[in-house]
Amino acid sequence: MRLDDARLLEYRHPSELPMLFLSLVVFGSLLVGVVVLKHKLILLGIVGVWFAMILTSIQAVTYNMLRGAEVTATQFPAIFQIIQELSQRFQAPRTRVFVVRRLGFQAEVLGFRAPYAIVLPSSLLDSVEPDQLRYVLGRALGQIRFGHTRMAILLGGDDATLPGIFSWAAGARNLVFAGYRRAQVLSADRAGILAIGIRAAIEFQIKVSVGNSQAREVRVDDLIDQAVELARGLSRLHAWLIILQSATPPLIYRLQAMMEWAGRPLREPGINSDRATD
């Protein structure tokens, strides 16, 4: 499959917009119900989440300037070069990138207008190769171009961005919007693949899910066997029920979606093998 940077927005996962429409219908119905039944505390809680998310987005750049180091031409120049290249390729709006010491393997993406903010945890940078980082940054810029950060404000963001005082709302939010959030993840994965190729994308997801050292022994053929088993009998039903409740697609489902879209890598992914874009 030949990918084209100019077609990025066309590569959005086909389920994303239908699931967004469904989520908005459900959310609108719940909001109307709250107003009609005069549940003032619930309504105040929803408004509070919105206000908190807007404030978080507005303050994102300033907040991360206070707590971390910004990626510039002279500070983290290798990361700066990647972000500059991908921003040009994806025609992304102005985005500022920060490195923050914290645990986690997911880049945090914030904002509803330029400049947007991408936050890279130090533990992520300690664990990935340059091409895998390109995949991570491609995903992040894809989220911005797809409008995911804007929708996050309306739909309550994710667990990392939702203020602690409103953490009680996370479970209900994930249940209502899980389908749309899964579709968002799969769309962002496609942007990451566009940035560097399917091989680095698979390597990164395996490393995050299995472990740095353990990833060396993982083989795509064995993962495909797992996917086949999960598509049969009771395992299929159990897998469907688990995925239905998950805001983030599990590893096997995610790799399967990647390879269905971009094809299987020409060479077996491996942490120590030579790098190539497939």
Secondary structure, DSSP 8 states (H G I E B T S, - for coil): ----GGGGGGGS-TTHHHHHHHHHHHHHHHHHHHHHTT-HHHHHHHHHHHHHHHHHHHTHHHHHHHHSEE--SSSSHHHHHHHHHHHHHHT---EEEEEE----SS-EEE-SSSSEEEEEEHHHHTT--HHHHHHHHHHHHHHHHHTHHHHHHHHT--TTTS-GGGGGGHHHHHHHHHHHHHHHHHHHHHHHHHHH-HHHHHHHHHHHHH-TTGGGG--HHHHHHHHHHHTSHHHHHHHHHHHHT-SS--HHHHHHHHHHHH---SS---TTS-----
